Amino acid sequence: MAGLLLNFRNTMILSVVFAIIMLFAFSQGPHGMDQTYWQAVFRWMHVFFGVLWIGLLYYFNFVQTRKMPDIPAELKPAISKYITPEALFWFRWSALFTVLAGLGVAALRGHVYAAKVLTLGLAGGYDPSDRGFTLMGVGVWLALVMFLNVWGVIWPNQKIALGIKEADADAKAKAARTATLASRINLLLSLPMLTSMAMYQTLYG
């Protein structure tokens, strides 16, 4: 067992196998494999990829960016050449799949629900009963802004800052600052976004 657990790939394969067994067990319940079941599957994927995405966002902001100034100069290349590029790989792709799975959940709940959420409850006219759609919609749009920030600002600038893309020292410094500010914007937006998602599921479902 220790040999299996010390191998990241094998550990994840086994975890996925166990998860698939659980998914099959849930498919034997009252919903079978109907639309509600697939909605639950997409929500499961949305949560997994979201945890990975936001977890890495918090790693960058709570740990790496804050502690980089304290790391001796001779040790910093270990972070910038090995740790950061790997973390950014999982960061940007988990952002994409979080958004795709979330949109999948909305689509599987029906076009009326999706339209209401994406228009903040305005589709078809607004009344007080649409408040939940407004609150959920805010979270969805915050997540979309964060996703666009990842792919449109953070990743392009990190490629320059890390030397993945050729640039002079001034351009690297400017790109690093831009990426940091964009990451801080996502950190700022993350708690209201998560509040929207979590509170909606409990209070409006």
C-alpha positions as CSV (number, residue, x, y, z in Angstrom):
1,M,0.0,0.0,0.0
2,A,2.8,2.4,0.8
3,G,4.3,1.9,-2.7
4,L,0.9,2.8,-4.2
5,L,0.5,5.8,-2.1
6,L,4.0,7.1,-2.8
7,N,3.1,7.1,-6.5
8,F,0.9,10.2,-7.3
9,R,-0.4,8.8,-10.6
10,N,-1.4,5.4,-9.1
11,T,-3.0,7.1,-6.1
12,M,-5.1,9.3,-8.4
13,I,-6.1,6.4,-10.6
14,L,-7.3,4.4,-7.6
15,S,-9.2,7.4,-6.3
16,V,-11.0,7.8,-9.6
17,V,-11.9,4.1,-9.7
18,F,-13.4,4.4,-6.2
19,A,-15.3,7.6,-7.3
20,I,-16.6,5.8,-10.4
21,I,-17.9,3.0,-8.2
22,M,-19.7,5.6,-6.1
23,L,-21.2,7.2,-9.2
24,F,-22.5,3.8,-10.3
25,A,-24.0,3.2,-6.8
26,F,-25.8,6.5,-7.0
27,S,-27.1,5.6,-10.5
28,Q,-29.0,2.7,-8.9
29,G,-31.0,5.1,-6.8
30,P,-34.5,6.6,-7.4
31,H,-33.3,8.8,-10.3
32,G,-31.5,6.1,-12.2
33,M,-29.4,7.8,-14.8
34,D,-31.9,10.5,-15.7
35,Q,-31.2,14.2,-16.2
36,T,-31.1,14.9,-12.4
37,Y,-28.4,12.2,-12.0
38,W,-26.3,13.8,-14.7
39,Q,-26.8,17.1,-13.2
40,A,-25.3,15.6,-10.0
41,V,-22.4,14.2,-11.9
42,F,-21.6,17.5,-13.4
43,R,-21.9,19.2,-10.0
44,W,-19.4,16.6,-8.6
45,M,-17.0,17.5,-11.5
46,H,-17.6,21.2,-10.9
47,V,-16.7,20.9,-7.2
48,F,-13.6,18.8,-7.9
49,F,-12.1,21.1,-10.5
50,G,-13.2,24.1,-8.5
51,V,-11.4,22.9,-5.4
52,L,-8.3,22.4,-7.5
53,W,-8.5,25.8,-9.1
54,I,-9.3,27.9,-6.0
55,G,-6.9,25.8,-3.9
56,L,-4.1,26.7,-6.3
57,L,-5.2,30.3,-6.3
58,Y,-5.0,30.3,-2.5
59,Y,-1.6,28.5,-2.6
60,F,-0.2,31.2,-4.9
61,N,-1.6,34.1,-2.8
62,F,-1.4,32.7,0.7
63,V,2.0,31.0,0.4
64,Q,4.2,31.4,-2.7
65,T,3.8,35.1,-3.6
66,R,4.1,36.1,0.1
67,K,7.1,34.0,0.8
68,M,9.1,34.5,-2.4
69,P,10.9,37.6,-1.1
70,D,12.2,35.6,1.9
71,I,13.7,32.8,-0.3
72,P,17.4,33.1,-0.9
73,A,18.3,34.2,-4.5
74,E,20.1,30.9,-5.2
75,L,17.0,28.9,-4.3
76,K,14.4,30.9,-6.3
77,P,15.0,29.2,-9.6
78,A,13.7,25.9,-8.0
79,I,10.4,27.7,-7.6
80,S,10.2,29.6,-10.9
81,K,11.5,26.7,-13.1
82,Y,9.8,23.7,-11.5
83,I,7.1,24.4,-9.0
84,T,5.4,27.4,-10.5
85,P,5.0,26.1,-14.1
86,E,3.6,22.8,-12.8
87,A,1.2,24.7,-10.5
88,L,0.1,27.0,-13.4
89,F,-0.6,24.0,-15.6
90,W,-3.1,22.6,-13.1
91,F,-4.3,26.1,-12.2
92,R,-5.4,27.1,-15.7
93,W,-6.8,23.8,-16.9
94,S,-8.8,23.3,-13.7
95,A,-10.2,26.8,-14.2
96,L,-11.4,25.8,-17.7
97,F,-13.0,22.5,-16.5
98,T,-14.6,24.2,-13.5
99,V,-16.4,26.6,-15.8
100,L,-17.4,23.9,-18.3
101,A,-18.8,21.7,-15.6
102,G,-20.6,24.6,-14.0
103,L,-22.2,25.5,-17.4
104,G,-23.1,21.9,-17.8
105,V,-25.0,21.9,-14.5
106,A,-26.9,25.0,-15.6
107,A,-27.7,23.5,-18.9
108,L,-28.9,20.2,-17.3
109,R,-31.2,22.2,-15.0
110,G,-33.0,23.5,-18.1
111,H,-32.9,26.5,-20.4
112,V,-35.2,28.6,-18.2
113,Y,-32.9,28.1,-15.1
114,A,-29.8,28.8,-17.2
115,A,-31.3,32.0,-18.7
116,K,-32.5,33.2,-15.3
117,V,-29.1,32.7,-13.7
118,L,-27.1,34.2,-16.6
119,T,-29.3,37.3,-16.8
120,L,-29.3,37.7,-13.0
121,G,-33.0,36.9,-12.9
122,L,-34.1,39.4,-15.6
123,A,-35.0,36.9,-18.3
124,G,-38.8,36.9,-18.8
125,G,-39.3,39.8,-16.4
126,Y,-38.1,40.3,-12.8
127,D,-40.0,39.8,-9.6
128,P,-39.0,39.2,-5.9
129,S,-39.0,35.4,-6.4
130,D,-36.1,35.8,-8.8
131,R,-33.8,37.0,-6.0
132,G,-32.1,33.6,-5.8
133,F,-31.2,33.7,-9.5
134,T,-29.7,37.2,-9.1
135,L,-27.5,36.0,-6.2
136,M,-26.4,32.9,-8.0
137,G,-25.9,34.8,-11.2
138,V,-23.5,37.2,-9.5
139,G,-21.4,34.2,-8.5
140,V,-21.5,32.8,-12.0
141,W,-20.3,36.0,-13.5
142,L,-17.6,36.5,-10.9
143,A,-16.3,33.0,-11.8
144,L,-16.4,33.8,-15.5
145,V,-14.4,37.0,-14.9
146,M,-11.9,35.0,-12.8
147,F,-11.6,32.4,-15.6
148,L,-11.0,35.0,-18.3
149,N,-8.4,36.6,-16.0
150,V,-6.6,33.3,-15.7
151,W,-6.4,32.6,-19.4
152,G,-6.3,36.2,-20.7
153,V,-4.0,38.0,-18.2
154,I,-2.3,35.7,-15.6
155,W,-1.1,32.9,-17.9
156,P,0.2,35.1,-20.8
157,N,2.1,37.3,-18.3
158,Q,3.4,34.4,-16.3
159,K,4.9,32.9,-19.5
160,I,6.9,36.1,-19.9
161,A,7.8,36.4,-16.2
162,L,9.0,32.8,-16.0
163,G,11.0,32.9,-19.2
164,I,8.8,30.5,-21.0
165,K,8.4,33.2,-23.6
166,E,11.4,35.3,-24.5
167,A,11.6,38.8,-23.1
168,D,14.1,41.2,-21.6
169,A,14.4,41.9,-17.8
170,D,12.1,44.9,-17.8
171,A,9.4,43.1,-19.7
172,K,9.7,40.2,-17.2
173,A,9.4,42.5,-14.2
174,K,6.3,44.2,-15.7
175,A,4.7,40.9,-16.6
176,A,5.3,39.6,-13.1
177,R,3.6,42.6,-11.6
178,T,0.7,42.4,-13.9
179,A,0.2,38.7,-13.2
180,T,0.4,39.3,-9.5
181,L,-2.2,42.1,-9.6
182,A,-4.5,39.9,-11.8
183,S,-4.1,37.0,-9.3
184,R,-4.9,39.4,-6.4
185,I,-8.1,40.4,-8.3
186,N,-9.1,36.8,-8.5
187,L,-8.3,36.4,-4.8
188,L,-10.5,39.4,-4.1
189,L,-13.4,38.0,-6.1
190,S,-13.1,34.4,-4.8
191,L,-14.8,34.8,-1.5
192,P,-17.9,36.6,-2.8
193,M,-18.1,34.0,-5.7
194,L,-17.8,31.1,-3.2
195,T,-20.4,32.8,-1.0
196,S,-22.8,33.0,-3.9
197,M,-22.4,29.4,-4.9
198,A,-22.5,27.9,-1.4
199,M,-25.3,30.0,0.0
200,Y,-27.5,29.5,-3.1
201,Q,-27.3,25.7,-2.9
202,T,-28.4,25.7,0.7
203,L,-31.0,28.4,0.7
204,Y,-32.4,28.2,-2.9
205,G,-31.1,24.9,-4.2
